[in-house]
Amino acid sequence: MTGVQTCALPISLSLYKVPISSFALLMIVVAGIINYRTAKLPCPLDSELGRVCMETRRRSQRLYFISTGIFAFASFFTYVVPLII
C-alpha cells in the first residue's frame, strides 16, 4: 500500500473541540469549588498529620492554578489565534 496515511484523532478532536472544551471548563469549575470548600475544613490537631494536611492543600492549590493556566493557554490558541490569523 502506497500513499500517505493520516491519523483520524486530530480531525475528531477538531470536530468536537467545543464540547471537549466545555467539559474541561466544567471539570475545572467543579475542581475549584471542591478545592475552595476543602480549604475551609480544619486539619487534624496532630502535628505530623496537620503538616501533611497543609502541604497537601498547598499542592492541590498549585495544581489547580497550573491546570487553569494550561486551560486558558490552550483555549486562547484554540479559539482566539485562529481568528487573528
Buried (B, 14 or more C-beta within 10 A) or exposed (E): EEEEEEEEEEEEEEEEEEEBBEEBEEEBEEBBEEBEEEEEEEBEEEEEEEEEBEEEBEEBBEEBEEBBEEBEEEBEEBEEEEEEE
